[in-house]
Each structure stands twice: as C-alpha cells, then as structure tokens.
Amino acid sequence: MVRESLLDQGRQIHAATEDEISLRLPYEEKIKRPYFHVQPLEESQLQTWRSYLDFEISRKYKDRIVFLFERCMIVCALYEEMWIKYAKFLGAEHCQEARAVFQRGACYIPKSVPIHLEWSLFEENLNQLDRTRELLQSIEQKVPGLIEVKSHYVAFELRHGNKDRVDEMYKEVLQQALKQFQKSSSQSENRKLLHDMYNYWAAKYAFFLSRHRSEHAVGKKILFDAVEKDKNNPTLYFYLVDLELHNQPLDKDRVMSVLNKAIHAPLPQDAKETLSLRKFHWSQAMGIQLDYKVMNELKALHDKSMRRTAYGSTHSMRKRPNDFDSDIYSKQSRLDTSVYGGEHSHYQMNYAHTQQNYSQYYAGPTAANNYQYQSSGQGNTSANQQWSHQYNYNQDWNYQ
C-alpha cells in the first residue's frame, strides 16, 4: 500500500513536470543564443524573450519568473527595455530588489536615458526625492543637451512645488539655447534646429509663467520676442493663441486679436487656413458675432474643409504645421558634437548594430505632429511614436 502510494505521487509529479516542460519547450527551442555577446540579437530572438517572460509572468510564480529574468539579462544585458521590464515586475513591493536591478542596468548601459528616467520615477514614487534629483542630475551630466532629460527634470521640480527652482532652470536653458543659436553660422545645417530649440523653451517658459506664476503678460512678451526672431514660424502663433485660451479669466478680445494677428502674419497658406478655421470654430463656440463678409469667408473655408474630409482627402490645411514640439527630439541627433561641448551630445551607444534590431538611441517620446481641429475649435493631437520603447511612467508606477 505504501509502495503504491509513493509510486502514485511520483507519477503525479512526473506528469505535472512534463506538462510544465511542454508549456515552455516552444520558447526554449527558439532561443538560439543563451549567452552574452556584443553583437546584436535578431529581432525574432528579442521577441522570443519578450513572449517567454510574459508567459512566465502570467503563471505568477515569482521564483521562476526571477530565474528566467536572470537568464534573460545574461543574453540581453545591453537592452534597456529588458532591465526596465525586470524592474517593473519587481515594482514597489520589492523596492530593494528593483533598485538593485536599476543599478545593474545603469552599470551595463551607463548612458541609458530610459533606464535613468524610469529609475528616477521609481524613486520619486517611493518619496525618495533627493535620490530622484541625484539621478536626474547624473544623467543630465552624462548626456548633456537632451531636451527630454531637462523637461523631465523641470517637471519633477514643478510637481513638488519648487517653482523658484523651475523658474531658474527655464531661464538658464533659454539663455543657453539663445547663445548657441547666436553662435551658430548662418550656413550651418544646425541653425534651424537650434532656433527651434530656443522657440521650444520659450513656449514652455511662457506657459509656466502664465499658469504657475500668474505672470501672463511676461509670458506673452517672451513668446512675442520669439515671434520677432522667427516671424515665419506658424507654431509660435499657435502657442500664442493657446496661451490666451488658457489664461484665466478668459479675455475674448485678446484671443481674437492674437488670432487676427496670426492670420495676417507672413505664414504659409495652409497655416493661415488652419488658423482661420480655428477662428471660425472658436467664435461659433463662444457666441462671438463676426463681420458678415468675414463670416462668409470663414464659412466657405469651413465647408471646403468638411467636403474634403468627407471625400477622404488629407488636405494639409487640416493639419497643424510641423513644429519644434513634434520632432525636436529626433532631429536633435543631427547636432554637431560641438553644440553641447561634449562627445555625447545625443544618446547613441557605440556598438555595431542595425537600426532595426539593436537601436539604443533615445529619441524620446514626441509630441503631436498633426493638430486637427474639431467643431468645438479645440486641438486634438495624435502622437508620432519615435521611440520604439515608449513607456507611460506615471501609470506604470501608479504615480499620482
């Protein structure tokens, strides 16, 4: 009786083990390189590890998941997405282990912007503000000049009420951007990008002053100064309009004044049509009576736009012109190394790899490239994903 009982238990364990092996065998058979090498992995190999990890995580057995992650990190030590995935799995419930994973990832890829930004948000979620600040300062020193890093740092200080520090940071980066633009040669291919960077920071600073300092007039002056330096840039006029729309209390006359100024500015025709449509929709929504002739012109433009939309045409007048907010991160990689005074003016790991399967370049999450107007007159953005591993930091860490 005892013998049969033991044999039966053994058979059950054997059957359960075979079932577990059969579930994992398809993944194991696809793994062609279970060791570390500086040569990039094929995309199919990366996808196998992603799928294998997702499967193991769905089984909810921590020891086995950690074991598989450790195997994966031997092979994928130079892939930041795997370090981040590992740390996210451990999360705040295992903060010491997650912190150790971030440290190891930063050791293998010391200039990884995604790892440092994720790490900083992880520490911030644990209310380790000094540690968060150290991490942001560290990556800023390692890869100076990246807009995404500075924007993240500014947002961190703003979230914690350090408005004086935010003001200083905006002034510093705005002056730096202006100096770099002024020093650039008029024939330099980087001049346009440097000018866009100055405009970007000018817009950010103007909105900060208006929303958080109640200095709307000062913010508006900063944007007007930027317009004087770049009168043919439609995006600056869009920001001027948005600045007035977000000002409280809302001044309808000032909004209409800015819209009229933008429409009569030396802008491309499609930008003027877009601004005119916005003027039409906004006046309709706010109950503003326009001149009869002007109203007819705007109505005709609106009907023309609606007809083209109905017939499936993607006419350029329904799109916001390309701006520095849409592709500034990706274009930033074109800067000469002399622009920011260092060999790491953008984040690019110097491994021999193809762009498809081993891109360690951090272009950053981009803003909307298209700005489509609805009947209410408000903008609707659609993001162009430039970074292949774009993470929603706040949701992932349940940050409030």
C-alpha positions in Angstrom: 0.0 0.0 0.0 2.8 2.5 0.9 4.7 1.5 -2.2 1.8 2.2 -4.4 1.1 5.5 -2.7 4.7 6.6 -3.3 4.7 5.5 -6.9 1.4 7.3 -7.5 2.8 10.5 -6.0 5.9 10.2 -8.2 3.7 9.6 -11.3 1.7 12.8 -10.5 4.8 14.8 -10.0 6.3 13.4 -13.2 3.1 14.2 -15.2 2.9 17.8 -13.7 6.6 18.3 -14.6 6.1 17.1 -18.2 3.1 19.5 -18.5 5.2 22.4 -17.3 8.1 21.4 -19.7 5.7 21.1 -22.6 4.5 24.7 -22.0 8.0 26.1 -22.0 9.6 23.9 -24.7 8.4 26.1 -27.7 10.1 29.1 -26.2 13.3 27.2 -25.2 13.6 25.8 -28.7 13.5 29.3 -30.3 16.4 30.6 -28.1 19.5 30.3 -30.3 22.0 32.3 -28.2 21.8 31.7 -24.4 25.0 33.6 -23.7 26.2 37.2 -23.8 27.7 38.7 -26.9 28.3 42.3 -28.0 26.8 41.5 -31.4 23.1 42.5 -31.6 20.3 40.0 -31.2 17.9 39.3 -34.0 14.5 40.8 -33.6 13.0 37.4 -33.5 15.2 36.5 -30.6 14.2 39.6 -28.7 10.5 38.8 -29.4 11.0 35.3 -28.1 12.4 36.6 -24.8 9.5 39.1 -24.5 6.9 36.4 -25.1 8.7 33.9 -22.8 8.8 36.5 -20.0 5.2 37.5 -20.5 4.2 33.8 -20.3 6.1 33.2 -17.1 4.7 36.4 -15.5 1.2 35.2 -16.3 2.0 32.0 -14.4 2.6 34.1 -11.2 5.3 32.1 -9.7 7.9 34.7 -8.5 10.9 32.5 -8.1 10.6 31.0 -11.6 10.0 34.5 -13.1 13.1 35.9 -11.4 15.1 32.9 -12.6 14.0 33.5 -16.2 14.7 37.2 -15.9 18.2 36.5 -14.7 18.7 34.2 -17.7 17.4 36.8 -20.0 19.7 39.5 -18.6 22.8 37.5 -19.4 21.7 37.5 -23.1 20.1 40.9 -23.2 22.4 42.9 -20.9 22.7 45.7 -23.4 19.0 46.1 -24.0 17.5 48.7 -21.7 13.9 47.5 -22.3 14.7 44.2 -20.5 16.2 45.9 -17.5 13.1 48.2 -17.3 10.8 45.2 -17.7 12.6 43.4 -14.9 12.4 46.4 -12.5 8.8 47.0 -13.3 7.9 43.4 -12.5 9.5 43.7 -9.1 8.0 47.1 -8.5 7.4 49.0 -5.3 6.5 45.7 -3.5 10.1 44.6 -3.8 11.8 48.0 -3.8 15.3 46.9 -2.8 15.4 44.2 -5.5 14.0 46.6 -8.1 16.6 49.3 -7.1 19.3 46.7 -7.5 18.1 45.9 -11.0 18.2 49.6 -11.9 21.7 49.8 -10.6 22.8 46.8 -12.6 21.2 48.2 -15.7 22.8 51.6 -15.3 26.2 49.8 -14.8 25.8 47.9 -18.1 24.4 50.9 -20.0 25.7 54.0 -18.1 24.3 56.5 -20.6 20.8 55.0 -20.9 18.3 57.7 -20.7 15.2 55.4 -20.4 16.7 53.5 -17.5 17.6 56.6 -15.6 14.2 58.2 -16.2 12.4 55.1 -15.1 14.7 54.8 -12.1 14.1 58.4 -11.1 10.3 57.9 -11.3 10.6 54.7 -9.3 12.5 56.6 -6.5 10.0 59.5 -6.7 7.1 57.1 -6.2 8.9 56.0 -3.0 9.2 59.6 -2.0 13.0 59.5 -2.3 13.2 63.0 -3.7 16.9 63.6 -3.0 17.8 60.3 -4.7 15.5 61.2 -7.7 17.2 64.6 -8.0 20.6 62.9 -8.0 19.7 60.5 -10.7 18.3 63.3 -13.0 21.4 65.4 -12.4 23.6 62.4 -13.1 22.1 61.5 -16.5 22.0 65.2 -17.4 25.8 65.3 -16.9 26.3 62.1 -18.8 24.3 63.1 -21.9 24.1 66.9 -21.8 21.7 68.8 -24.0 18.9 66.3 -24.3 15.6 68.1 -24.2 13.7 65.1 -22.8 16.0 64.9 -19.8 15.7 68.6 -19.0 12.0 68.6 -19.5 11.7 65.6 -17.1 13.8 67.4 -14.5 11.7 70.5 -14.8 8.5 68.6 -14.4 9.8 66.8 -11.3 10.7 70.1 -9.6 7.3 71.5 -10.6 5.4 68.5 -9.2 6.9 69.1 -5.9 6.3 72.9 -5.8 9.8 74.1 -6.4 8.6 76.9 -8.6 11.6 79.2 -7.9 13.9 76.4 -9.0 11.8 75.8 -12.1 12.0 79.5 -13.0 15.8 79.4 -12.7 16.1 76.3 -14.8 13.9 77.8 -17.6 15.9 81.0 -17.6 19.2 79.0 -17.7 18.2 76.7 -20.5 16.6 79.6 -22.5 19.8 81.7 -22.3 21.9 78.7 -23.2 19.7 77.9 -26.3 19.8 81.6 -27.4 23.6 81.7 -27.1 24.0 78.5 -29.1 21.7 79.9 -31.8 23.6 83.2 -32.0 27.0 81.4 -32.2 25.9 79.1 -35.0 26.8 80.0 -38.5 24.1 81.3 -40.8 25.1 78.5 -43.2 25.1 75.8 -40.6 22.6 73.0 -41.0 22.1 73.0 -37.3 20.9 76.7 -37.2 17.3 75.9 -37.9 17.3 73.1 -35.2 18.9 75.4 -32.7 16.3 78.1 -33.4 13.5 75.6 -32.9 15.0 74.6 -29.6 15.0 78.2 -28.5 11.4 78.5 -29.5 10.5 75.3 -27.7 11.9 76.5 -24.4 10.4 80.0 -24.9 7.0 78.4 -25.3 7.5 76.2 -22.2 8.7 79.1 -20.1 5.8 81.3 -21.3 3.2 78.8 -20.3 4.9 78.2 -16.9 4.8 81.9 -16.1 1.2 82.2 -17.2 -0.1 79.2 -15.4 2.1 78.9 -12.3 3.3 82.5 -11.7 0.3 84.5 -12.7 2.6 86.5 -15.0 0.7 86.2 -18.2 2.0 89.4 -19.6 5.6 88.4 -19.1 5.0 85.0 -20.7 3.2 86.6 -23.6 6.1 89.0 -24.1 8.6 86.1 -24.2 6.5 84.5 -27.0 6.2 87.8 -28.9 10.0 88.1 -28.7 10.4 84.7 -30.1 8.0 85.6 -32.9 10.1 88.7 -33.7 13.1 86.4 -34.2 11.2 83.9 -36.3 8.2 85.6 -37.9 7.5 82.8 -40.4 7.1 80.1 -37.8 3.4 79.1 -37.6 3.8 77.1 -34.4 4.7 80.2 -32.3 1.4 81.8 -33.4 -0.5 78.6 -32.3 1.2 78.8 -29.0 0.2 82.5 -28.6 -3.4 81.5 -29.3 -3.2 78.6 -26.8 -1.6 80.9 -24.2 -4.5 83.3 -24.4 -7.1 80.5 -24.4 -5.5 79.1 -21.2 -5.4 82.4 -19.4 -7.9 83.0 -16.6 -10.1 84.9 -16.7 -10.5 84.4 -20.5 -10.4 87.6 -22.5 -12.2 87.1 -25.8 -11.0 90.3 -27.3 -7.3 89.3 -26.7 -7.9 85.9 -28.2 -9.5 87.4 -31.3 -6.6 89.9 -31.5 -4.0 87.2 -31.4 -5.9 85.1 -34.0 -6.2 88.1 -36.4 -2.5 88.9 -35.9 -1.6 85.3 -36.7 -3.9 85.1 -39.8 -2.3 88.3 -41.2 1.3 87.2 -40.4 3.7 86.1 -43.2 2.8 82.5 -42.8 2.3 79.6 -45.3 -1.2 79.5 -46.8 -2.1 76.2 -45.1 -1.2 77.6 -41.7 -3.3 80.7 -42.4 -6.3 78.4 -43.4 -5.9 76.4 -40.2 -5.8 79.5 -38.1 -8.8 80.8 -39.9 -10.7 77.6 -39.2 -9.9 77.9 -35.6 -11.1 81.4 -35.5 -14.4 80.3 -37.1 -14.9 77.4 -34.7 -13.9 79.3 -31.6 -16.2 82.3 -32.5 -19.0 79.9 -33.0 -18.5 78.1 -29.7 -18.2 81.4 -27.8 -21.1 83.1 -29.5 -19.0 85.9 -31.0 -20.5 87.9 -33.8 -18.1 88.5 -36.7 -18.4 90.8 -39.7 -20.7 89.5 -42.3 -18.1 89.3 -45.0 -15.5 87.7 -42.7 -18.1 85.2 -41.5 -18.9 84.2 -45.1 -15.3 83.7 -46.0 -14.7 81.6 -42.9 -17.9 79.6 -43.5 -16.8 78.9 -47.1 -13.4 77.7 -45.9 -15.1 75.5 -43.3 -17.4 74.0 -45.9 -14.5 73.3 -48.2 -12.6 71.6 -45.4 -15.6 69.4 -44.5 -16.2 68.4 -48.1 -12.5 67.3 -48.4 -12.8 65.4 -45.2 -16.0 63.7 -46.3 -14.3 62.5 -49.5 -11.3 61.2 -47.6 -8.8 63.8 -48.7 -6.0 64.6 -46.3 -5.5 68.2 -47.2 -2.7 70.0 -45.4 -4.9 72.8 -44.2 -6.4 70.4 -41.6 -3.0 69.7 -40.2 -1.0 71.8 -37.9 2.3 72.8 -39.5 5.3 70.8 -38.4 6.7 72.4 -35.2 9.6 72.1 -32.9 7.4 70.3 -30.4 6.7 67.5 -32.8 10.1 66.3 -33.9 12.7 68.2 -31.9 13.8 65.1 -30.0 14.5 63.0 -33.2 16.1 66.0 -35.0 18.3 66.7 -32.1 20.6 63.8 -33.0 21.7 65.8 -36.1 23.5 68.3 -33.9 27.3 68.6 -34.2 29.1 67.4 -31.1 30.4 70.9 -30.6 27.0 72.3 -30.0 26.8 71.0 -26.4 30.5 70.8 -25.8 30.9 67.1 -25.5 31.2 63.9 -27.3 27.8 62.7 -26.0 25.6 65.4 -27.4 22.9 62.8 -28.0 22.5 59.3 -26.7 24.0 56.8 -29.0 25.5 53.5 -27.9 28.7 52.9 -29.9 28.0 49.2 -30.7 28.0 47.9 -34.2 24.3 47.4 -34.8 21.5 47.9 -37.2 18.8 50.5 -36.6 16.0 47.9 -36.7 17.1 45.3 -34.1 19.5 47.0 -31.8 18.7 50.7 -31.6 19.9 52.1 -28.3 19.3 55.6 -29.5 16.9 57.5 -27.3 14.8 59.9 -29.4 12.2 60.4 -26.7 8.5 60.4 -26.8 7.4 63.0 -29.3 4.6 65.4 -29.3 1.8 65.6 -31.8 2.8 66.2 -35.4 -0.8 66.8 -36.5 -3.1 69.3 -35.0 -6.6 68.6 -36.2 -9.5 70.8 -35.3 -12.9 69.7 -34.3 -16.2 71.6 -34.4 -15.6 72.8 -30.9 -12.4 74.6 -32.0 -10.1 72.7 -29.7 -7.0 70.9 -30.8 -6.7 67.1 -31.0 -3.3 65.6 -31.0 -2.0 62.4 -32.4 1.4 61.3 -31.4 4.1 60.0 -33.7 6.0 57.3 -31.8 9.6 57.9 -32.5 11.0 55.8 -29.6 10.3 52.1 -30.0 10.0 51.6 -26.3 7.8 54.4 -25.1 6.7 54.0 -21.5 3.9 55.6 -19.6 5.9 56.4 -16.5 3.1 57.6 -14.2 0.7 54.7 -15.0 3.4 52.0 -14.7 4.5 53.1 -11.3 0.9 54.1 -10.2 2.3 57.6 -9.6 -0.2 60.2 -8.5 
